[in-house]
Amino acid sequence: MNYTLKVAEVRHETVDTVTLCFKQPGLKKIKYLAGQYLTLIFRINGRRFIRPYSFSSCPGVDSFLEITVKRVENGLISNHINDIVQVGDSIEVMPPMGDFIFEEKYNFTDVYFWGVGSGITPLLSIIKYILAEKNGINVFLNYGNRNHESTIFRDQIDQLKAKYANRFLVRHFHTKLTVEEEKPHLIQGRIDQKKALEILGNHTSQDHVGHYICGPVGLKESVKNAIQSKFGNVENVFSEDFELIKDPKDFENIHTQNVTLNFQGNSHMLEVVKGKSILEAALNADIEIPYSCQTGNCSTCKGALLKGEVKMIGLTKQRDDLSAGEYLLCCTHPLTENVHIEI
C-alpha cells in the first residue's frame, strides 16, 4: 500500500542538495528503520518516474520523515526535487524498504562509518540511532567532500559532535583544500587504503567492530582492502549500493532480443537492447511495471520466467529469497529469443 505525504519543510543543505521533510500521516504512521530508504513516485509530462532516496532522519529522534537529494547533472528527478518541489506539495511514496540497517545481534562496541558526498545520507540516519539508543557504542565517521561548503549535514554533524563528544569522532576529508596543521580532524585528499589503515589504528581484531560504507566503488574498495589487509577478513562490513556494477565480460554472450512481457492481463513485445535490462526496456516502452531500487536489492520488480533463458547481472548481494523461475527485472537480461516473462 502506497502513502501520500505532504512536504512540511524544504531544507537547503548545500547549494545543490535539499532535504524534504514530510509530515507523518495522521492515521497510520509510517514505520521505518534507520538506514532504510523511501521510494518517491512522480508524474512529469505524463510519464511516471520512481526514485528511491535514503532516509536522513531517524525514527525516535526526528519528528519528520526526511530524505535528502543531491542534484545530479541531467538527473530529471533530482533536479525536479531541487527546483520544483515546495512546502505543501503532496507526493506519493512506497512503504520504506532496505536492509542497510544497524543489526543488534552483532554486539558492536565500535562502529566506523565511511562516506563520500551524498553517501552520508543513510549513514547519518544510523549514526543518530546508535548515538541516541546505544550508550556503549563508539562511533567514528570518516566523511569525504570537495570542501567545507559542499559538506552535507555539516551543522547536524557538529551538533552531534558537541552532544556526544565522548563517543563520536569525526574526520573530514577535503579534496580541494589546503589543510592547516592545527586542524587534526580535517584531512586533505580522499579516503584511500593508506588513510583507512591509519584510521583503523590500534585495533588488533575485527571482533565487535562494524563498518558501514556508502559512496562510490573506489571508496568501498579502499576501505575493504584496508580491512582485509589489517585483519585478514572483511567481516562485519556492510555497504549500500546505489547502482548496479556491470562487468563487460558478463555481456559477451548476450545479444539484442525480443521479449514477451505479460503484465496486468496484457501482452507486450519488447526489444531488449544488449546492455539494457528487461525493466529498462519496459519503462522505455511506457509500461508502468512496479519497481523501486533498480539495483537488485529489493523485490519490487520481480517477475516469473515462463519460457526461454535469462541471466541476472550486477547483483552485489546473494538473493536466497527468490523462488525457482523468479528474477529481478532490473538486472535481468535475455539469453534466448523466446523469453516470456510474467508479472
N, C-alpha and C positions, 0 to 999 in steps of 0.2 A: 504494500500500500504506500503510495506516494503522499507527500505532505506539501502544503503551500505555506511558505514562510514570508513574513514581512520584514523588510530591511528597517532596522531601528536606528542604525548609525553607519556611516561610511567613514572609516578612519584611514587617513593617508599616512602610511608608514615611511615611505620614501617618495621620490619624485615619480617612480614607476611601479609602485606597489600600494595596494589598498587592502584593508580588512573590511569585509562585510559582516556586520553584527546583526544577527537575526533574533527576533523575539521567539521564545518558546511558544508553541501552540497553546491556546487557552485550556483545552480539554485534555488532550492526550500528549503529554510531554515526550519529547524525543530523547531516548536513552542512547548514550554512546560511550565509548572508552577512549581515554587519552591516546592519541596517535592514529585513530581511525580517520576516514575521510567521508565527506558529504558530496553526493553527486547532484549537480545542478542541471536543470533542463531549460533551454531557451528556444524560442522560435524567432528566427531572424529572416526577414524576407521570405516568409512562407516555409522555411526549412527548419527541421528540428535539429538542435545540437545538444549533446550531452557531454559534460566535463566533470571529472572528479577533482575535488580540492581537499587537501588535508585540513582537519580542524587545527586551528592555532589556540583555541580555547580549551579549557579543561573542566570536565564535569565536577561539580562541587566547589570549584574555585571561581569560575566565571559565570555570570548570570545569563549572558547571551551565548548563542551558538555562533561561533566566529570561524570564518575561513579567510585565508589571506592569499591574494592573487597578484603575481608579478606580471607586468606587461611583457609579452613575447613579441618579437618582431614578426609581423604578418600573422599574428595569432588572433583569429577572429573573435574568440570568446574572451580571452584575456584583455583585449583592447575594449571590447564591449563593456566588460565589467568596470574597467578603469575609467572609461569615458562617459558611459551612458547610465549605468545603474545609480539610482538615487534613493535617499531615505523615503520610505513609504511604498516603494515598489514591492510587489509580491512575486516570488519566484518558486516554481515547482522544484521539489527535491526528492530524491530517493532516500530510503532509510540508510543510516550510517553503515559502512562496511569497512573491512580491512583488518589484517592480522599483525600490523606493525604496532604492537602494543607492549606494555610492560607486563611481564609474566611473573606472578607472585611466587611461583614454585621454585625459582632459582636461588632464592635466599642471597641475593647480591648484597655486598657491603660497599662496593664501589661501582659506579656506572659512568662510562665515558660516552659522550655524545660527539659525533663528528659530522659537521655540516658545512655546506657552501651555499651562499646566496639564499634563494627561497627554500632550499632544503631544510632550513631552520624550522619551518612551519610545524611539522609533526613532532620534531624534537622538543620544541618549546612546550607543546601540549603535554608530553610525557614528563618533561623536567618539572613543570608546575605540579603535576600529580605526585611525583616522588617527593619533592620538597614539602608539599602540604601534608602528605599522608604517611610517609615512611621516614621516621625520625632517624633511624640507624644507618641510612644510606648516604654516602658521599657522592656528590655529582660533579663531573668535570665536563665542561663544554668547550669544544675546540671548533671555532667558527671562522670560516674564511669569506672575505668580501674584497671588493676593489679598494675601498677606503671607508673612512668613518661615516660619510654621508650616505653611502649605499647600504649600510648595515640595517637590515630589517629587525624590528623589535629592540632597537638599541636602548630605549628608555625602559622597557619592561625588563630587559636583562639586567640593567643597572639597579633597578628596584629590587629584583630578586637577589642580586649580589649583596645589597645592603641588608636585606631582611634575613638572609641565610648565610651570612659571612663565614660562619664556622664550618660549613659543609658544601658550599657551592663555589667552585673555582672556574673562572672563565679565561680562556686565551683567545684573543682575536688575532687573526692572520690577515694582513692587508697586502695586496699585491701591487698597489700603485701608491706607495707611501714610503717616505724615508722615516724610519722609526728612531725615536730618541732613546738613549740608553736608560733614562730614568723611568721608562715605562716597561717594566719587565713582562707584563701580561699582554703586550702588543708586539706581535712578531711579524717581521717583513717576509713576504713571499707566501707561497701556497703551502697547504698541508701536504708534505711529501713523506716518503717512507722514513727518511732520516729523522725528520722532526717528530713523526709519530712515535718512533722508537725512543726518542728523548723524553717525550711526554709520558710514556709508559714507565719510565724511571726505575724505581726500586722494586716493582712487583716481581716476585720470583715465580709466580704461577698464575694461571687463569681461574683458579678456584674462587668463587664468589665475586668475580669481576665480569660485568656485562658491557657490551658495546652496541651502540645504535648509530647507524650510518645513513645519511640521506644527502645525496649530492651526485655529481657526475661520476662516470665509470672510473676516471682516474683517481678520484678520492677513495672510492671503495677498494680499488686495487692497492693503493698505497697503504691504507690502514690495515687491510687484511694481510698484506705481505709483511708489514711490521709485526703484527701479532703472531703470524706464523714463524717469523724469524726468531722472535724472542721466546715464545712458549712452545713451539713445535706443533701447534694446532690452532684452529680458528673456532674453538668452541665458544658458545655464548655470544656470537656475533650476529646481529640482525640488521638487515638493510631494507629500505623502502625503494622500490623500483618504479620510476615514472615512465619508462619506455622499454620496449622490447629490444633486446640486443640480438641483432641478426647477423650471423656469420655467413658470408657469401658462399662458403662451401656447402652450406645446408640447402642451397637452391640449385645445385648443379644438375639434379635430376628432375627439376620442376620446370614446367612449361605453361604458357597461357592455355587455359582450359575453359570449357563451358560447364557450368554447374547448375543443377536444378535445385531451387530452394522452395520448400513448402512452408508458408507462413500465413497463419490466420485463414486457412481454407483456400488460399490462392497459391498457384504455382508460378514461379518466376524463373526465367532462364537468364543466368548471369555469365558474363565473360570475366573470368578472374585472371588478371594480367600477372605474369610472373613477378614475384616480389611483393604483390599485394595479397592481403588476406581475404577470406570469404566475407568477413564483416565489412571491410573497406569497399569491396565490390557492391555489396548490398546497399550501403549508405550512399555510394555514388549514384546508385540507381533510384535513390529516394525511397527505398524500402525501410520503414521505420521499425526495424527489429530491435529488441532490447539489448542494451549494452551499458557498460559503465567504465571500468578501469582501463580497458584496451591494452592491458599488459599481462593478461593471463593469470591475474591474482584473485579475481572474483569469478563467479559462475553465471553472471547475468546473461552473457551471450551464448550460453550452452546450447548445442544442437545435437541431434541424433543422426548418425550416418546410416542411411537406408541402403545405399549401393555405392560401389566404387571404393577407391582408396584415397586417403588424405594423410597429412602429416602436420603435427603441431611444431612450430619453430619459435624459439626465443624464450621459452619458459625458463624462469630463473629459480622456481621452486617446484619441487616434486608435488604433483597433484594426485593424491590417492583417493580422492572423493568422487572421481568420475567413474560411472559405470561403463561396462563394455559397450563400445559404439558411441559414447558421448565425447564430444570435442568442443573446445572453446574457439568460437569462430574468429575471435580477434587475432589468433595466432595459427589458424588452420589454413593449409594450402592444399589444393587438389593435386594428386599424383596421376590420376587417370581421367579420361574424357567423360566417363559415365557417372560422375559423382552426383549423388542425390541426398540432400540434407533436409531434415525436418525440424522445425522449432515448435 
